[in-house]
């Protein structure tokens, strides 16, 4: 019986020690990657948003912001959230925060350009698109040329539309053909 009690006490002591180690290490900020946690929350938030659960989407995006308030990805996701909600003022503020956090993210610049185009701010949109194209390590040029062509079409600027459609056809001919069919 004493052996059983001794084993229980030993196991209890080990569990207590391990739980103290775990709780002690979780408060150490070097063991917690705030950006990685923020990125995971952004992915969760966008997943919920795509499922139509705006409450859980916002909850996760807000948690991401609390983990990494200076991370461009969080602000970019918030911009998309607000844009989907029709809150153009907050969307614009979030896009500007994302660009301020990292002005070398071509995807953010491209998305902001598309947002501006939808607001009818064509010249500012083209400026963002050009900045996206000039960003080092930006590999989605076709997306930007397509957005530029769509923006020119929305603006009813036929010359610009043809110019950007031609640039798109050099990057992604099948997308250019599909876009041209839609425009007809």
LINJOQUI-V104352 format. One line per field, one symbol per residue. ss: DSSP state (@ for helix, = for strand, . for the rest). psi: psi as a letter, one per 20 degrees, with the letter a starting at -180 (. if undefined). A space follows every 50 residues. Layout:
# LINJOQUI-V104352
ss=???
psi=???
This chain:
# LINJOQUI-V104352
ss=.@@@@@@@@@@@@@@@@@@@@@@@@@..@@@..@@@@@@@@@@@@@@@@@ ...@@@@@@@@@@@@@@....@@@@@@@@@@@@@@..@@@@@@@@@@@@@ @....@@@@@@@@@@@@@...@@@@@@@@@@@@@......@@@@@@@@@@ @@@@@..@@@@@@@@@@@@@@.@@@@@@@@@@@.
psi=ghggggggggggggggghhhgghhhiiohhionhgggggghgggghghgh ijnhghghghhhgghhgmijphhghghhggghghijnhghggghghhghh hojknhgggghhghghghijmghhghghghhghipqkojlhhgghghggh ghghikngghggghhghhhhgnhhhgggghhhh.
